[in-house]
Amino acid sequence: MLHPGSLNESKPTRGRTRRSISVLTVAGVLALLAAACGSSSPKSSNSGQGTTPSAQHPVTITFANWADAETATRPGIEATISQFEATHPGIKVVSQPISFTDIGHTLILRQQSGNPPDVAELSGNDTFAVAATGALAPLDSYLKSGVYNAKALSEGTYKGQVVALPWNSNPPGLWYNKTLMTQAGLDPNSPPATITQLMTDLATIKAKEPGVLPLGIDTTNRSFALAVDWPWMKTFGATPFSGSNATANTPQMQAFLGFMQTLAQKGYITANHKIGYYRPLAAQNKVAFVWDQPVLQGVVQSTNHETDAQFFANWGVTTLPTGPAGQASTVDEGHQLVIFNHSAQKKADWEFINWLASDPSAVTGYTIKYESSLPTLANPSPQIQSQINTPILQAFTNKILPTVIQLPYGPNFSSAYTPIMAGVQSAVTSSTSPASIAANIQSGLQNAFK
Amino acid sequence: MKPRRSPWFDWMVLPTIVILAFVIGYPIVRTFVLSTQNYKVLSGLPATGVGFSNYQQLYHDPVFWQSLRNTAVYTFGSVVVAVIIGLALALLTEHMAGPWRYIRTVLLTPWAVPLIVVAFLFRYMFDQDSGVVNALLRDLGLIHSNVHWLTSSTWAMPTVMLANIWTAVPFFFLVFTASLTSVPTDVVEAARVDRAGTWSMIGRIKLPYLLGPAMIAVLIMVINNFNDFAKIWAMTQGGPAYSTTTLVVYVYQLAFSSFNMGYASAIGVVWLLLLMIFAVFYVRLLQRASR
């Protein structure tokens, strides 16, 4: 009788093939089974409110945020969290630092894998991208009327429900360095009000201050850059998309791209840099104009240790210069606080985020002190009022905030920013004609919206 | 006498097969399944089958073709230059003795530097405003205005490739140095007796011995470059525009910025097929070398 082993030895090739097929079949079946078990549907939500936290029933909140990931704000947020824990003995907060650029997609992936935090700090399109996955708990039932600014609340509203509590207002404005303007022979009290005046001022700075970058503007390929560049497009009358319609191949968009190309070709801007790149330059008086948020003040002062008086003497801020469209605009890229559906202790979550955004000690001790940004309260206390009574924050409150427009945030914005910002980068780094770039953006958007 | 085989032993590989099926098989099958679906995470809708329409979209997507071209330039351009430099350094240092032999150690150090450190190192060195490269070129009078190394569509790819070449050269240097020691001394002596010149010695005697190891090293490095994400992402994030967007960067952008998993998976499948071609060549070469 032939032993199977000896049969294999007598027919080695056939035996090997048979074994290989068996092994591959087993592996394939296992892989298919695993793939079939893989779920693409979002995880079920937990709508439980949780028990009321107390010293007897302490709860722990996980708080994903970028404040704890940045050098300038880390001491502030850590102190603020400690202060909250001291005044709320039943709640412990575990901070999870994630960089600003990564927090949106990190939280979407964590939601998809069933491991979101309880609470997170989000901003701009990231809020709406996370909300689109159904991950965020509505906050309407917790909100008391009259506490928060209605406009700021509307910026955290998705499909008719408030899903994000406004923590602060952070619209970009046109910062101008008065010292550099004076040195270049420009009037430091007359910042450019139109695109034409801006170009004249940039030319003067370039000619008179060779070591100074005339203008800092974010041209990176990320959703934040599209958001802060959107007002510049709008000043030329351009709206690259609306809903799921690509509207980038227009004379207005070509005019904007041509403007950006001119800025780069004349050496007025540098390409592919984040907004944060210009802040250390600002601290060294190496950039004359910057399109940046109120937080610029905090970063500059934490870098060069200027006093408030010195900073206000050196810097001013105004609205975006108007272009052919005739109106200045900006976007509020304020920081927002969200609660995930997944959280089992939403009462404690709400207590924490509401305290962060509205408690006078948190607002003055962190929002204004470390973020240098505006609170979102409808009726700020006198203590808060006195702290925001600075030339910079008053300019943001009275001149810039009224020009805020709402952007078409959501899944389409997530798909659109790469083709649009790639086009902007193409304009500022090549001599390709604006018409050709606009056509490429158009086809890229059409492809992205399929 | 041959040892008796027992079929029972064949089943001993089962745990390995199960692990491989989950670790390698599952992602591959899942990627292929996703590539035939319309699955946009942010839509909040479940995945729906769309057949091969993602592949049709890919055929008409200019960014896909540009990223494929960039991948080829980055992969093969880096390898060709690194092979030439690695070979030259191996030949130059072949007969170094005494304290000079430590030069070989120095030449190997770039290989020990983590990729992400290399990326940031080159990013700072090639910064247009504060980078040491522009400062040096200006001091030497070679340039009058700063070159936009990483922020110009023309220079970004060569600069990223330079960083990659810097890390790849030690690998080829090591392979060629090791291979040179395997050239039989009697063959070299015979060539010397026949008064072979330096170039003849390199071209006709040494290079044929280096060819086999070189082919394997080239394929390893091609596969490595094909998958390289960290250096490109840390240096340029695929920009400016799409000038340094390779397939792996494009897949990342589609999957983790737009969350268009179906389309990203279709590109992932094409990427996998291309990688498999290299892998087949690699395995064949290894089999031939072991015979």
Boltz contact constraints between the chains, C-beta under 6 A:
constraints:
  - contact:
      token1: [A, 4]
      token2: [B, 7]
      max_distance: 6.0
  - contact:
      token1: [A, 5]
      token2: [B, 4]
      max_distance: 6.0
  - contact:
      token1: [A, 5]
      token2: [B, 5]
      max_distance: 6.0
  - contact:
      token1: [A, 23]
      token2: [B, 17]
      max_distance: 6.0
  - contact:
      token1: [A, 26]
      token2: [B, 17]
      max_distance: 6.0
  - contact:
      token1: [A, 27]
      token2: [B, 17]
      max_distance: 6.0
  - contact:
      token1: [A, 27]
      token2: [B, 21]
      max_distance: 6.0
  - contact:
      token1: [A, 27]
      token2: [B, 25]
      max_distance: 6.0
  - contact:
      token1: [A, 30]
      token2: [B, 21]
      max_distance: 6.0
  - contact:
      token1: [A, 31]
      token2: [B, 21]
      max_distance: 6.0
  - contact:
      token1: [A, 31]
      token2: [B, 25]
      max_distance: 6.0
  - contact:
      token1: [A, 31]
      token2: [B, 26]
      max_distance: 6.0
  - contact:
      token1: [A, 31]
      token2: [B, 29]
      max_distance: 6.0
  - contact:
      token1: [A, 32]
      token2: [B, 29]
      max_distance: 6.0
  - contact:
      token1: [A, 34]
      token2: [B, 22]
      max_distance: 6.0
  - contact:
      token1: [A, 34]
      token2: [B, 26]
      max_distance: 6.0
  - contact:
      token1: [A, 35]
      token2: [B, 26]
      max_distance: 6.0
  - contact:
      token1: [A, 35]
      token2: [B, 29]
      max_distance: 6.0
  - contact:
      token1: [A, 35]
      token2: [B, 30]
      max_distance: 6.0
  - contact:
      token1: [A, 35]
      token2: [B, 33]
      max_distance: 6.0
  - contact:
      token1: [A, 38]
      token2: [B, 30]
      max_distance: 6.0
  - contact:
      token1: [A, 40]
      token2: [B, 39]
      max_distance: 6.0
  - contact:
      token1: [A, 40]
      token2: [B, 47]
      max_distance: 6.0
  - contact:
      token1: [A, 41]
      token2: [B, 46]
      max_distance: 6.0
  - contact:
      token1: [A, 105]
      token2: [B, 256]
      max_distance: 6.0
  - contact:
      token1: [A, 129]
      token2: [B, 42]
      max_distance: 6.0
  - contact:
      token1: [A, 132]
      token2: [B, 42]
      max_distance: 6.0
  - contact:
      token1: [A, 132]
      token2: [B, 44]
      max_distance: 6.0
  - contact:
      token1: [A, 134]
      token2: [B, 44]
      max_distance: 6.0
  - contact:
      token1: [A, 221]
      token2: [B, 239]
      max_distance: 6.0
  - contact:
      token1: [A, 271]
      token2: [B, 151]
      max_distance: 6.0
  - contact:
      token1: [A, 271]
      token2: [B, 240]
      max_distance: 6.0
  - contact:
      token1: [A, 272]
      token2: [B, 151]
      max_distance: 6.0
  - contact:
      token1: [A, 272]
      token2: [B, 239]
      max_distance: 6.0
  - contact:
      token1: [A, 272]
      token2: [B, 240]
      max_distance: 6.0
  - contact:
      token1: [A, 411]
      token2: [B, 42]
      max_distance: 6.0
  - contact:
      token1: [A, 411]
      token2: [B, 43]
      max_distance: 6.0
  - contact:
      token1: [A, 414]
      token2: [B, 42]
      max_distance: 6.0
  - contact:
      token1: [A, 414]
      token2: [B, 258]
      max_distance: 6.0
  - contact:
      token1: [A, 415]
      token2: [B, 258]
      max_distance: 6.0
  - contact:
      token1: [A, 418]
      token2: [B, 253]
      max_distance: 6.0
  - contact:
      token1: [A, 422]
      token2: [B, 241]
      max_distance: 6.0
  - contact:
      token1: [A, 422]
      token2: [B, 242]
      max_distance: 6.0
  - contact:
      token1: [A, 425]
      token2: [B, 239]
      max_distance: 6.0
  - contact:
      token1: [A, 425]
      token2: [B, 240]
      max_distance: 6.0
  - contact:
      token1: [A, 425]
      token2: [B, 241]
      max_distance: 6.0
  - contact:
      token1: [A, 426]
      token2: [B, 241]
      max_distance: 6.0
  - contact:
      token1: [A, 429]
      token2: [B, 152]
      max_distance: 6.0
  - contact:
      token1: [A, 429]
      token2: [B, 153]
      max_distance: 6.0
  - contact:
      token1: [A, 429]
      token2: [B, 240]
      max_distance: 6.0
  - contact:
      token1: [A, 430]
      token2: [B, 153]
      max_distance: 6.0
  - contact:
      token1: [A, 447]
      token2: [B, 61]
      max_distance: 6.0
